[in-house]
Amino acid sequence: MTTSRRFRRVVRIGPVQVATYYDGRGREKHTAACTAPRCGFATDYDSRAAAELAARTHRCAVR
């Protein structure tokens, strides 16, 4: 069974969105996901700073 995630503090940095959510165990997690077509970049981090750094340094390979 999948859990629905409620994202909060959603910020857009270029084509990447950074958001905060609670995982299934109640821990706060942060995700960075690129919204460009066919990019596929999406990762989870334990700190907000790491997710924002990944968003700022991300370069899409597909152009």
C-alpha positions in Angstrom: 0.0 0.0 0.0 1.4 3.4 -0.9 1.2 6.4 1.2 0.1 9.8 -0.2 2.7 12.5 0.5 1.7 16.0 1.4 4.4 18.3 0.2 5.0 21.6 1.9 7.4 24.4 1.4 7.5 23.8 -2.3 10.1 26.0 -4.0 11.1 26.1 -7.7 14.8 26.7 -8.6 15.0 26.7 -12.3 13.3 23.6 -13.7 13.7 21.8 -10.3 11.2 21.8 -7.5 12.3 21.3 -3.9 9.7 20.2 -1.3 9.6 18.9 2.3 7.4 15.9 3.4 7.2 13.3 6.1 8.0 9.7 5.1 6.1 6.7 6.3 8.0 6.6 9.6 7.3 10.2 10.5 10.8 11.5 9.6 11.1 14.8 7.7 12.5 14.3 4.2 13.3 16.7 1.4 13.1 16.0 -2.3 14.4 17.6 -5.4 12.7 16.7 -8.7 13.3 18.2 -12.2 10.1 19.1 -14.1 11.7 19.2 -17.6 10.4 16.6 -20.1 12.3 13.3 -20.3 14.8 14.4 -17.6 14.0 11.9 -14.8 16.0 13.6 -12.0 14.4 13.1 -8.6 16.2 12.4 -5.3 15.4 12.4 -1.6 17.7 14.1 1.0 17.8 14.3 4.8 18.5 18.0 4.8 16.8 20.9 3.0 20.2 22.5 2.2 21.3 19.4 0.4 18.1 19.3 -1.7 18.5 23.0 -2.6 22.1 22.5 -3.5 21.2 19.6 -5.8 18.6 21.8 -7.4 21.0 24.7 -8.0 23.7 22.5 -9.5 21.4 20.2 -11.6 22.0 20.3 -15.4 19.5 18.4 -17.6 21.3 16.0 -20.0 18.3 16.0 -22.3 18.0 19.2 -24.4 
